[in-house]
Amino acid sequence: AQKITQTQPGMFVQEKEAVTLDCTYDTSDPSYGLFWYKQPSSGEMIFLIYQGSYDQQNATEGRYSLNFQKARKSANLVISASQLGDSAMYFCAMREGSSASKIIFGSGTRLSIRP
Amino acid sequence: NAGVTQTPKFRILKIGQSMTLQCAQDMNHNYMYWYRQDPGMGLKLIYYSVGAGITDKGEVPNGYNVSRSTTEDFPLRLELAAPSQTSVYFCASKFSRDQPQHFGDGTRLSIL
């Protein structure tokens, strides 16, 4: 069974600093994908970044990058130059298998940016 | 382009009542999902569907039922509401394997 773990319930970071949010996963399937979503206090889910298990390079999207360490089964989200608007819940999610139908989420990390 | 539309946005039910949460998408996505999110927690997968006529259980299916008679609609049914089903329910859809899910705005459900 697939499993995804976020070990940091909450984090405080100073504005303009970089921050790393941890995500580890467990799967025996060689084909999988990892997603990160942001959920502000307003409640909507915002897609940030995706990494496929066969992708050769770490994914990047603007200030977001994914530190993908396949052997360690980790897919940490790195936010560079944090901004006050980055304060939110962040969720890691995984789809397993080539069929890609089932997607499960981690428990999330609440990130708070200090001015 | 409406995306994923969930109705209602809020609902209060009494214990033992039943209701259907509606979800519709206009993006011709085959994959559709139902999640619940308890306060301060992550999303738990209830049911999902890979196309019309096909549904499968997720992590927490007990107490819920779904149907998928069309590509656009994926309603979630609560038959005998219990206080433990108080939660925010999100519907999501996606086009293909490596594409992200598109989420609705959620339905906030309270069972009293």
HADDOCK unambig.tbl for C-alpha pairs under 7 A between the chains (distance, minus, plus):
assign (segid A and resid 44 and name CA) (segid B and resid 105 and name CA) 5.85 0.50 0.50
assign (segid A and resid 45 and name CA) (segid B and resid 103 and name CA) 6.29 0.50 0.50
assign (segid A and resid 47 and name CA) (segid B and resid 100 and name CA) 6.69 0.50 0.50
assign (segid A and resid 100 and name CA) (segid B and resid 97 and name CA) 5.09 0.50 0.50
assign (segid A and resid 101 and name CA) (segid B and resid 31 and name CA) 6.90 0.50 0.50
assign (segid A and resid 101 and name CA) (segid B and resid 50 and name CA) 6.42 0.50 0.50
assign (segid A and resid 104 and name CA) (segid B and resid 44 and name CA) 6.96 0.50 0.50
assign (segid A and resid 104 and name CA) (segid B and resid 45 and name CA) 6.36 0.50 0.50
assign (segid A and resid 105 and name CA) (segid B and resid 42 and name CA) 6.47 0.50 0.50
assign (segid A and resid 105 and name CA) (segid B and resid 43 and name CA) 5.79 0.50 0.50
assign (segid A and resid 105 and name CA) (segid B and resid 44 and name CA) 6.84 0.50 0.50
assign (segid A and resid 106 and name CA) (segid B and resid 42 and name CA) 5.96 0.50 0.50
assign (segid A and resid 107 and name CA) (segid B and resid 41 and name CA) 5.63 0.50 0.50
assign (segid A and resid 107 and name CA) (segid B and resid 42 and name CA) 4.08 0.50 0.50
assign (segid A and resid 108 and name CA) (segid B and resid 41 and name CA) 6.92 0.50 0.50
assign (segid A and resid 108 and name CA) (segid B and resid 42 and name CA) 5.66 0.50 0.50
